[in-house]
């Protein structure tokens, strides 16, 4: 049934090239995307529907309807109508503009041009008109329009290079190759137009690294895999052109499938408010019922006799019906507990805080002229409650720039060293050694110039440009170049380098490629002298096992050096070589050939052979490359973890790289008791690994079946005793994308989460964009904690969208992350200020605001309840209508807004210096059920004082001229005046940071109150509108009576004094950290202005870093087969070479950067000479 | 390049105290000294004020006579609406043991009369009372128009239920000589009520001016015949009417009825002696189980203040004192304990942040 209903549910996709009619049968989605929500027609209904889904709006609508019924209306209808319409309109305008921009960006994307093969020629077509099955042509540096099957390209063998940064965040180039049958098509339009292959493949899905399908063409079947597919969102690099056939278009593309749905984000305070509104409504209903019953009884007992003066004229009413009507009337009167102005004020406050973020000079990055930007204005206080930060790695924590920093050659360290004072001192001079002809040093750089997978290319200006696959390799080759060993060019059989000015060509005899097990790569070359050498570089632990035993001394020395480098967060790599004799090599080569020719167990055989030859190595030394962190990352991370914020790294990168960066930026430390690595490939393996990790964590004596319960319990316990029952020490968890997939799909998800909760840090590597979002969702769902995701690329979009708060790093190439984010700034380090200063303040202010606002409105409204007992429960308001209308929007709105926007408990500097101050937000201590209860009690107390003191005083009193003053109007004015004064005094007590604005607003409000009072009570107003202003002259008579002022004074004293007492005792008995720091701040202010004292210590650690080759296996094969070598002599037939060679790719930029940094290092040496 | 620099400038946040959240500010802080001084000061103030108010409330001389039961026969008569034409008077003698000096005010006081009901308060027409439009009765439900669709003047429940007893105080020098105490019926309303809120349709010949309207159903006489003695005191400007129209806040209330005209015997106030109230009993209260009484009272500096305010001040003062002593005790106990631990605490705090 379900299937039949969902006809579109694809099981398999069948696409025929160049045949639109055929493909139309399947009704595949076209290439148009729309992320917008509304169009002109649907805007009003959908938007209104969405808005009235908010509890508050629905509540006010309900009240408005009630007020329109004359029988029960006790307040005029416009008191609710005008503000409600205003609020709805404001929100609607905001939504409309947002959607307008979405339309615009959709249009921009949809209208991009691409060349489509139609009617046997290339035609320009908008992206949105591209259909499944079309063949399109892409040029260098173009965005890919849809998911394509690569048919042919300008490069030999149908290769093409793509950058997938938008998809998975990896910036290294990836290679795709076309099937050989299709790559023969080349750029021959007529042949391409005749291409009529049919692709049968999987249905659209979100797996970026998997594709299975079959191409049937000319009665031959060709299997297709991910290597043949170019995904939408990629950028074509270093490839002149390519042709591809559209397989998935628009919403079916993997990019779109990976982008989570745009969700309307709410803060936890918002959600809490929704609950509170319901509670309050329940409370109102209770009050209403009490009063309604009272009314029924009163009408029955007293009102019946009183009816001669006030009979019921219409129909047959009885006391029960009267009670029923009274119930609704009181609901209307008492609704001011949650006035609309509350919501408006909250929005205004958040807007103010957003502006403060935009204006913050300390979050402005002058390097790229980018100020911080609050793109969403509704989440600010959530910034003060963050518990989990999910960070992307590349571009967020790191700059994605590799620099060759140091090396150890033959037991000597070269490069700059930071001594304790942080000054750079040279210890040896590398250039000198090279000049002097130290053979080891020369061999070292020769190795760096020879043993790699870099491709070189001369651009138009004759500059040598390297195409690197991984930036670290680029850094090494560039370093060698700067020290005089320039890698010039390579062919499948040779490598040419320029050694200190002389060209030397090495014969490449064998290429022992990298893979994850080997963790090393080697080349075997024959130098011009005929010597055969094996050059090897790789992870130190692996390589050290292969050394000649006689190298023990050097090994331990180098090992120490590597530890030292690693301690500074550098990526290290051991370098070794071996001299081979001809005969031995020939034998080995023969065996390799045999191995290659064999069919079964080929890989094992080859691996054995590699092992065989890579032994008895002579150690040359080690290199240390810095994967440059963004500025201030370490300080930020340290400070955030002091603030009890857990930082998780979610990256598409490899495990080694991720761990390395984890150490580099102090997320992982050596102090940690254990680091669990989960990298199992199957569900059972993962389960086993998790179980082991947990056993390790707790010791065997505990069982963990009740995992989640534990987790939550612990959270509560953390308040009182830190980790008393459970984990002592710090742990970290490292999990692989594949294992994560198993963990998330199966029932071990909870175990994983439990383990992750216990750990201080979690690093997830090799995760897809969607997995990033899933991890965030997992934490969100089970931990009820506020999550923040920060990232820079398109691969972070789904995570940014699904976290409570998404932060985008702006100033990068792609804009997707920023567009999807709620906040954006240019540097990771600003996160510290965003959270610890802006977030903390926002939360603090919002909580204070809410406390005061509820207090104020309870005090204001409940007076009606008390009065009900004295006015026959007749729904008579205590104050006059004008006061009720203006109280929340004029008399008391601005001071509380000023407090909500400007208040500060401790200074920004102290917020940064004492990250522990952040904790109340995470535990939600400042506004929770308890606080709300306290503020309700406070409000009730105030309302009692405000009502009963005047009541007692008015009971039997006469004015100074003997006239009675116990009339309703004087009573109303007295109550209103004391209420305004009491809440203003309370405001003054609550405001802890009195700026000029607070002064103006607080005093101004009181003055305004009296001005309006005198106006509405003036003769003139009464003369014009006698029915609207019946309080004429009241203020003159009431407020000139001494006894009324005495009443007001007593009311104020009685309602404020207890508060002062409780506050004083609270600070005295249970001072919070913020109180202590305020105290300190005060004493220090008197003494001297103080600077931040935190010293920026470098991490010192003894950890051995396993080098992460940031590139993939298989490049060696490409090189030796010569597939990726450009055929130099015959120029490509299409005349595209210009674009080809003019193109400056990102990689080249990168190389330049690396060159710059390294050359500066080189220059330093020269100066020393 | 130029464009870039302009862009640079436009995106650069200004360094203003406001935008960088560094406005100069005073940080409100309650130091122990400040709190204690505030508490002690306000405690002292409240206590003294309370005692002072109690004393002055005590100095007020007051006579209240509840005549609901005393004039029981009249009350019964009034319960039957058919007897509204019959006049019922009753006389209540009382002895003033001590003379009431100064200005003496006479009030009537009603118990259990709800002038503060929602529909009751609304049931009046300010436009009519201003004589803007005598026929503007739409707000006056349920007393808008008579059976013959003639609008009431004044309309509405408030006006209709006006208190209409006549109370005359006489001073009985002896059993034969009864002197009627001279009372003023002017100056008992608020100035704004008399001159702004209420207006007659014209200065004279009110009968004509009120043509086209009819008297409220419970009234024996039309609005322009309220005071037969003083033609100025008629129509909407009748003082008793204006006083009644100022609705009371609570079901028990007193309204000013007359004030002593200090001439002849009464130049100093009311001398001690025998008095009697001669009441023409018109206003029915037993119907709604209410009561009514007549009150004679003098004033003090703060008007006719009651004991409550004084008591409330005294209690508040006493509580404030108690609280401040308790706080003082707690504070010093803590201070002693803190002295030993504070050093350690601040150290720990600093250490933590530096870790």
Interface residues (C-beta under 8 A of the other chain):
Chain A: X74 X302 X305 X306 X308 X309 X310 X311 X312 X313 X329 X355 X356 X358 X359 X360 X361 X362 X364 X366 X369 X370 X371 X642 X841 X870 X871 X872 X874 X875 X876 X902 X904 X908 X913 X914 X915 X916 X949 X951 X952 X953 X954 X955 X956 X957 X958 X959 X960 X961 X962 X963 X964 X965 X966 X967 X968 X969 X970 X971 X972 X988 X989 X991 X992 X993 X994 X995 X996 X997 X998 X1019 X1022 X1023 X1026 X1027 X1030 X1032 X1033 X1034 X1036 X1037 X1041 X1042 X1043 X1046 X1047 X1050 X1053 X1054 X1057 X1058 X1060 X1061 X1063 X1064 X1065 X1067 X1068 X1069 X1073 X1076 X1077 X1078 X1080 X1082 X1093 X1094 X1095
Chain B: X4 X7 X8 X11 X12 X13 X14 X15 X19 X20 X21 X23 X24 X25 X26 X27 X28 X29 X30 X32 X35 X38 X39 X42 X46 X49 X53 X103 X105 X107 X112 X113 X114 X115 X116 X117 X118 X119 X120 X121 X123 X125 X126 X127 X129 X130 X132 X139 X141 X142 X157 X160 X161 X187 X188 X189 X190 X191 X192 X193 X196 X197 X243 X246 X247 X248 X249 X250 X251 X252 X253 X254 X255 X256 X259 X287 X288 X289 X297 X299 X301 X302 X303 X304 X305 X306 X308 X309 X312 X313 X316 X320 X323 X327 X330 X331 X334 X345 X346 X349 X352 X353 X354 X355
